[in-house]
Amino acid sequence: MLADLEELVTCESFSADHAAVARSGRVVAEQGRRLLGTPPRTLDIGGVTHVRWTFGTPRVLLLGHHDTVWPIGSLKTHPWSVEQGVARGPGVFDMKAGLVQLFHALASLPSLDGLCVLVTGDEETGSDTSRQLIEDLARQCSATLVLEPSAPGGALKTSRKGVSLYDITVHGRAAHSGLEPEKGVNAATELAHQLLALQTVAGTVTASTGPGTTVTPTLMSAGTASNTVPARAELSVDVRVPTAGAQEAVDQLVRSLRPHLPGARLEIDGGPNRPPLDAAASQRLFALAAEQADRLGMGPLTQAAVGGASDGNYTAGAGCPTLDGLGAVGDGAHADHEHVLTATLPARARLLAHLVGALR
């Protein structure tokens, strides 16, 4: 398993580099072919490489991704290593170790009939090219198992917040900032007013739908020169919501934003990206997984609700019971300390194999 993990980690697969994702897709396809005994179908959708295996009529969807947030060249600063039971490298935790566990788990089964394996190449950027494929497959299946990394301590992820993403553009009017600033409409100042307005959105939604909603301004830019009133300013906003009702309420409030300065104009793009993964969608599958963990002597299995989203949000939103976080045990997704505890790899693969067996 460590050799296979090294093979995946050392093939860098930054989401924005489609050529790198294509190379990674070929490595994933070959590793899966060797362990599953059959080549996959490689899908190029919008220039992004996805890999899929289908065995008979699918009833269980096993879902993962091979792209990472790490730019090409990250291996130079974060090299592959295994020391004292800890594996490190870009994407090792999120989520290449989950793919290794997936392949080895399925390789141990006497039959793969009824399974579909989908490994996408754009999860980290919102699954724009794979969402339709994911949802279509989920609607055909009675369960989805997601190989995203576990929550702290190996907990499975039984609830995920939904995600909405917005881009707010302020259109003002340029003017010389020294000679006649009064003739301009300062887009940066207008953007500041919108930042203050956004501060109230989460509180308003929480008061009406319950706690858990966050509205976070992230990227901002304004202006073109130090002596010019900015004619344009841009803001990206990340929204996390616990329920579909909260997601809809935020959307209405963001779209109701109005300019504060005379002459300014707002352009609001984006909206809901991933629906929430409600705990009810995971309840039965978690109980089954906990039962299998007990039989394997793995101790009590724990569960967690998390703010991050995954493609499991899409499968649950499509009406398919979904259990997430079945992948690696470790920490540091997207961070310098990203790592996997190697001793847990075989046990997690065994748990997955027994869970798949129980579902069929």
Buried (B, 14 or more C-beta within 10 A) or exposed (E): BEEBBBBBBBBBBBBEBBEBBBBBBEBBBBBBBEBBEEEBEBBEBEEBBBBBBBBEEBBBBBBBBBBBBBEBEBBEEBEBEBEEEBBBBBBBBBBBBBBBBBBBBBBBBEEBEBBBBBBBBBBBEBBEBBBEBBBEBBEEBBBBBBBBBBBEEBBBBBBBBBBBBBEBBBBBBBBEBEEEEEEBBBBBBBBBBBBEBBEEBBEBBBEEBEEBBBBEBEEBEBBEEEEBBBBBBBBBBBBBBBBBBBBBBBBEBBEEBEBBBEEBBBEBEBBBBBBBBBBEBBBEBBEBBBBBBEEBEBEEBBBBBBEBBBBBBBBBBBEBBBBBBBBBBBBBBBEEEBBBBBEBBEBBBBBBBBBBBEBB
